């Protein structure tokens, strides 16, 4: 908790770290504590604190449905950040629960992310020295 407060304070002071970056880092710290077979409550107790500071536009709402009598619940944790201004599937890790038990982590069982971030190439500006005519 203190780490989260310090990181959020860094956002205010420097503007270099975003709330999304904090959530991604926090998720990476706790992700290894999640194991297949755990209950929804046990997994969310670990994951949700890492996602609390995210604004609604930086989250992906869970999916719920019933198929062949089994209840499916997919929780998406923010685990990546493309600096393109978009919120896309590839910035999340899905946690798939069937009848309240964690059965899969990641996109493989879901057929892969449906949306992807737009990689923005770096722009290099070259200036010509007025006296020497060389780029620097």
N, C-alpha and C positions, 0 to 999 in steps of 0.2 A: 504494500500500500504506500509506503514511504517512497519507494522507487517511482511509482506512478505519479505521486504528487510532485516529486522532483522533476520528472520528465515533463509534466504539464506546465510546471513553472518555467522550465527551459523554453517551452513554446512561447510563453508570454514574453520572456526576456529577450530571446534571440530570434524567434520566429523560424528557426532552422528545423526543429523537430515538430512534426504534426501529430495531432491526436491519433491519426491513422497509424503513423509510424510507431507510436507507443503501443497501440493495440497489437500490431504485428509482432513487435518485440516480446510483449507479454505472452502472446499465444505461443511463440517459439519456446519460451521458458517452460510452459506447463504442458505442452503437447505430448511429451514422453510419459506423462502421468496417466494418460488415457489408454485403456486396453479394451480390446474386443470382449464383449460379454458383459460389460458394465451396464448399469441401468441408466435411463435418461437422467434421473435426478443426480446420480453420482457424477456423470460426465458434465452436466450443466453447472454443477457446483464448482467444477474446476474451470470450465471455459467462460461462463458468463462474466465473471469479474474482469476478464481480460478485454471484454467488449463494451463495458458499461459507458465509457466516456465517448464512444462513437456516436456522432449525430445520425439521425435516421437515414439520411442520404448516403451514408458510408457503410450501411448494413445491408444484408440480404435477408429478407424475411424467410422464416422456416417454411417448408412444404409439409403438408399432411394429406394422406389419402389412404384408402383401404383398397386392397387388391387381393382377390381370392381369399377373403376372410381375414387377412393379416393387416394390421394397422402399421402404416409406414410414417415415420417422422424424420425429416432431414433438417438438421441444424447446421447453419453455415457460419463458421468462425472466420473473421477477417485475418488472413495470414499472409497477405502480400499487398503491395501498393505500387501501381504504375502511375507515374506522375503525368497523367494525360487528362485529368479532370473527369474521367469516366469511372463509374463503379461497375466492374465486370466480373463475371463468374471466376475467371482465373486468379482473382485476388482473394478467393475464399477457399477454405477447406471444408467440404461437406462431411458431416457425421451422420450416418444412416442407421436409424433404429427401426427394428421390426418387433412389434409387440412389446415395446418398452426396453429392448435390449440392443446394445450397440453391435451391429453386424458388419459394418464397413466404414472405413475412413478414406476419403479421397474420391477422385472423380472416376476411377476405373469402372466401378460397378454402375455408375450413372451414365456412362457413355461419353464422358469427357465434358469439360466446360462448354457451354453454348455461346458465351460471349468472351471476347478477349480484348485486352487493353491495346491501345494504339502506341506502339513504340515510336518515340520521337527521336530522330537522330540528332546528335549534337551539331550545332552550327558553329563553324569556325570563321571568325572574322579576321581578315588580314588587313593590316594597315601598311601603307607604303611610307617610308621615312621621306620627308620632303627634301632633304639634302642628298641622301645617298640613293634614293629610289629603290631601296631593298625592302622586302617584307619583314616585319617583326612582330 
